[in-house]
């Protein structure tokens, strides 16, 4: 067994990849993604050889090759003739990939990645609110009004409130017609929507404050005020995250 491989922990302590899941390729790829993100295989370093990985993880060469292929597709490694499999710089990792983003967020003790995620979401959603204010018809405006009213009635039920919250934002994104921006926001949110560090503390007063932000966005869209809608969305996403984030002050990236 190589030093990079798993340690013997007994059956009860085996890591997930070693419990012989139905799809060994995916399980091994997930394990290797975590090791790369944690820095056990740092950028520029060579991954263990194919035979070493086979021995360490008790899998076939086919499983190893498929797992390494997945790492390539995620931008994590490059297979070089004569040099083996080399870990790429973080700059070329696919940050929208589910396994990659989840692993990075797990290791993100300083909330740097979550800050960047919020900034990205804020940029895209502010622009989509700007466009939605120009194109929203009476049906869309009515939907937003109803969603805001529904959230007012759900401030004591955080789970139900969150469903309507997502519906509010998605209505605006769909109205903008920007399918790419909507897909990016939805992909990012799907990775963190159940993450405690992203969702933060849930309280009645926080739901009330959050819905005031929704109401401001709705009113600007209803008034067909693109600049006002964009500013209201920018403020809403920023303020909501600063409260959920906790700590002291706003990081510089949130002030831009």
N, C-alpha and C positions, 0 to 999 in steps of 0.2 A: 504494500500500500504506500503510495507517495505521500509526502508531507502536505501536499495541496488537497488531498482527498479527505474524506470523512473520517472521523475517529470512531472507534468501536464503543458504542454506548449501550449495547444490549438491545433486545427487541423493542422494549417499551420506549427507549430513547432514540430510536432511529429517526433521522430527518425524513421529511415527506417524500423526497425523491426515492428513498430506499425501501419504501413500502410497496414496491412493485405496482404502481398505478397502471391503468390500462394503456395510457400513452406515455411510454418511457421517454420518447424524444422530447415531448413538451416538458416533462418533469425535469429531465436533465438540463434542458435549455434554461428553465427557470432557476435551477440551482446555480448554473454558471453565470447567469445574468446577475444574481445577487452577489456572487463572489467578485465579479468584475466591478460592480458598483461600490462594493465595500472596500475595494482597493487591494484585495488579495491577489488579483492579477492586474497590476497597474498599467496605464497607457504606455505603449512602447515595449512592454514585456511580452515574452512568448508564452502562450498557453502550454500546459502539459501536452505531451505527444499523444497521438491517438491511442497507442498501446497503454500508456500510463492512465489515460482517462478510462479506458475499458477495464483496467485492473481496479482502479480506485472506486469505480461506481458499479462494478460487476454487470456491465452491459456489453452488448456486441459492438463491433465496429460500425455496423449499419446505424445503430442508435446514436453513437458518437458523431458520425458524419452528418446525420440529419439534424442533431442538436447544434453542431457548429454551423451548419447551413443557416439555421434560424438566427444564430448570433450575427452572421454576416448580413442577413436581411434587416436586422435591427440596427446595423451600423456599428456594432460593438467590436467586431474583429475583422481582420483581413487575412486571407490565406495566401501566403507567399511561397512560391516554389523555392526550396532550399532553406527557407527560414521558418517554416511551419506556420502556425496560426498566431498572429500578433494582435494584441489589443490596441484598438484605435483610440485616438484622443477623444475626450468627452465632446468636443466640438462637432463631431460627426455622428454622435449617437442619435437615434430616432427618439426624441423626447415624448412623442405622442404615442409610442408603443406602450401597450398596457403593462407588460412585464417590466420594461425599463423605467417608466414613470413611477410605478408602484414601488420598485426597489429604491429609486432615488428619494422619493418622499419618505420612505421608512428610515433612510439614513440621514434625513435632512433635519438634524437636531436644532438648527438655528432658524428654521422656517424660511430660508432663502428661496428655495424652490417654490414654496407655496406663495411667497410674496410675488415672485415672477409670474406664477400662474394667474394670480389675481390681476396683476398689471396687464397681462395679455388679454384676459377676459374683459377687463375694463375698456381697453382700447377698442376691441372688436364690438362689444355691446354698445358703447357710446356711439360708434359710427352707425350701427344698425338702428339705434333709437333715432338718430338724426334722419336717416332715410325713412323710417317708419312714420315719423311725424309728417312727412310729405305725402305718403301714400295711404295712410290709414283711412279706411272708409267708416261709415257709421257702424257697421257690424263689428269691426275691430275695436272701435272706441267703446262700444257697448260691452264687448267681452272683457276689456281691460277694467272698465268700471265695475263689472260684476265680480271679477277676480279680486280687486281691491276690497270690495265690500265683504266678500267671502273670507278674506284674510282678517279683516276687522273682527269677524265673528269667531275666528279660530285661534285667537292669541293665547288661549289656555290649552290648546291642543297642538303642540309643536310638530308632531308627525303630519297631521292633516294640513297644518299651515305650510309646511315645506313643500307639499304636493302642489298647492295652489301657487306658491312662490315660483316654483319651476315652470308652471304653466304660464304665469304672467310673463316671465322673461322669454319663454319660447314663443309666445304669441307675437311679441315684438320682433324677435329674430325672424320668424316666418314672414311677417309683414314686410320686413326689409327686402326680402327676396334674395339675400346673400346666402346661398346654400353652403358655400365653402366656409365662411366665417361661422355660421351656425354649427356646422359639423365639427369645427375645431373646438368651439366652446363646449359642445356636448361631449366630445371625447375627453377633454380635460376634466370637466365636472364629473363624468362617470367614474373617474379614478379616485376622486376625493370626497364624493358626496356622503360617504359613510365613514370618513376619517375624522376622528374626534378632534385632532389638531386643526382641521380645516373648519369644521362645523362650530367648534367652540361651545361655550356654555349656552344652554337654551333656557330662557326665562321669559315671562310674560311681558315685562317692560322692554326687553330687547325686541320681541316680535312687534310690539306697538311702534317702537322707533323705526324698525325696518320697514314697516308698512307705510309709515309717513314718507319714506323715500320712494316707495312704489307709487304712492299717490301723487307725489311731485312729478314723477316721470309720466304717469297717466295724464295729468292735467296739461302738461306741455305738449304731449302728442295730440290730445283732444283739441288743443288750440292751434294745431298745425304749426308749431314753433320748433323747427329743426334744431337750432342752436340751443334753445332752452331744454329740449328733450335730451340732447347729448350731454349738456352740463348736469342735468338732474341725474342721469344714469351714472355719469362719472362720480358724482358726489355720493350717490347711493351705494355703489359697489365699494368705493373707498371707505366710507364711514362704517359700513356693515363689517368689512374685514378688519378694520382697526379695532373695533369692539371685540370681535371674535378672537382676534390675535392676542389681545392682552399685552402685557409688557409695558415698556416706557416709550411713549412717543411713536411717531411714524418713521419707518425706515426711509432713507432718501429715495428709493425707487418708487415709493408710493406717493411722493410729493410731486413727481414729474407730471 
